[in-house]
Structure formats: C-alpha cells, structure tokens
Amino acid sequence: QTLCLRSVALLLHYFCVSSQIYIVKVFDKVLLVIDHSVPEVRLQHQIFRGRVLTFPGLYRKGNFSIVLQDVQEEDSNDYACIIPQLNVQQDTRLSVSGLKVTVHSAVCVCVCACVCVCVCVCVCVRKEMKLIQK
C-alpha cells in the first residue's frame, strides 16, 4: 500500500479583516464560504466536500488559507477569492498534470485602503515541498 500525499495549500492573507463574508469559487462551484468567521460547508459544491481544510483560528488575523486535499487533474482551473462587500477578487490559477502541480497567483490592492495580498503559495506533492513566491 502506497501513501500518496497530494494537496495544495492556497495561502490567502488579507490585512483588512472587517469584512464578514469571504468566498472561494471555481466559476459557479463554491469551494468555501466564510461567513462571520464560520466556514459554511453546506454551501460547498459536492466535488470539494471532504477535501477542503481551513483554519478558523486564524481568520481574525486575516489568514484565510485553505488546503485542497487529494488534488486531481479535474481541479485544474481558475480559483477566485471574493470579498463581496469590498468588491475585491483575488484570482489564482491551479494546473494539475500527472504529479506536477503549478500555481499562479495574483496580488491585488483594494481601493478602500484595505490591502489584500497573496503572501505565497505552498505546493506539496508526494512529500515534496515547493514554494512559489509572488
């Protein structure tokens, strides 16, 4: 029996934590909704159920990082982290091909003086760690 660790951590850190709803989406499929510091898994699309880890203890510090487990080629897509109240969207592209995982992330600045920054993206594939810093 071989244990294959295939997960991607998307590190999302916002310096403005006054907003109450954060959404991570893949087109019309919801990966995660955080409402008043509570992850709403009932809104999560079935293809992500049981594969998303989040860290509620870090929300108050502006850290909304997630880990998508059991990454599959079908997970290749554009992911959007959305803060509706601030009209902010951070896009991240995930490409999965065989064992190779590539993540491209964008950094955006919000007009209302809140800054949202994707600090870095950490990719873990088969116990190998790669760090892509933007």
N, C-alpha and C positions, 0 to 999 in steps of 0.2 A: 504494500500500500504506500503510495507516494503522496506526501502532503505538498500541495501547490498553493503558495500564498500569492494571490493576485488581487491587489487592492490599490486604489488611487486615493490619495488624500488631497482634497482641494482646500487650501488654506485661505479663508476669506476673513480679512480683518478690516473693520470699519472703525474710524475714530469718532464717528457720530453714532451714539447708541440710543438716542432719544426716540427713534422710530420704533414702532411696535410690531410691524409685520415685515418679515423677510421671506422671499420666495426663491427657490432654486428650481428652474424649469428646463426641460428639453422640449422645445416647441410647445405643444399643448399638453405634454406629460409632466405632472408635478413630481419632482424628486423630494422636495422638502418644503414645508411651510412652518415658519416660526412665528407664533402669534403671542404677544405679551410674554416672551421668554419661554414659551411652551411649544415643543415640536408637535405639530398636528399630523400624526401618521395616518389618520383616517382620510386625509385629502391626498395621500401619496398614491401615485399610479402603481398598479399591481406589479409591473415589471421591476420596480425598485423595492418592493416590500421585503423586509428582512435583510436587505443588503446595504442599508444606509446607517452609519454610525454618526452621532453628533454629540456635542459636549456642552450640555445646558449650563454647567457650572461656569463656563467661560463667556456666555452671552453678555453679561453685564460689563465685561471688559471689551466688548466689541469683537470678540472672536467667534465667528460663525462657521468655523471649519467643519468639513464633513469628510467621511471616509466612505467611498463606494467600494464594497467588497465584491468578490467573485466577478471581476471585470470580464466582460465578454466583448467580442468584436461588434456585437449589436449595440454596445454602449457608445461606440464612436459617434460623436455628434457635437453640436454646439450647445453649451450649457449657459444659462443666464441666471445670475443672481440679481433679484429685483427688489428694490425698496420703493413700493408704490407711492408712499406719502412724499418722498423726496424726488420722485421722477428720476431715479438712478437705476442704471442697469450695468452690471459687470459681466462681460462675456468671456467664456473660457471654452476652447476647443479641445476635445479629447479624441485622440486617434488610437485605436487598438488594432494591431495587426500581428497575429500569432502571439508571440511573447513580448513584442515590442510595444510599449505604451509611450505616446508622445502627448504632452500637454502644452498648449499655447494659451497664455492668459493675457488679459488686457488690464491696464490700470486706468481708472477714470477719476475725475475730480468733479464733485457736485457743486453747482452754482451757489447753493445756500450756505456756503462756508463750511460745510462738512466735507471731509476728505475720505474717500474710500479707496483703499489700496489693497491689491492682492500682494501680500508680502512675498510669498514664494509658493511654489508648487512642489510638493514632495511626491515622488512616484516610487512605489515599492512593488517590484515584480520578481517573483521567485526568490525571495530573500535578498535581492539586490536593491540597493538604495541609490536613486539618482535625484539630484537637486537641481531644479531649473529656476534660476532667479531672474526676475524681470526688473 
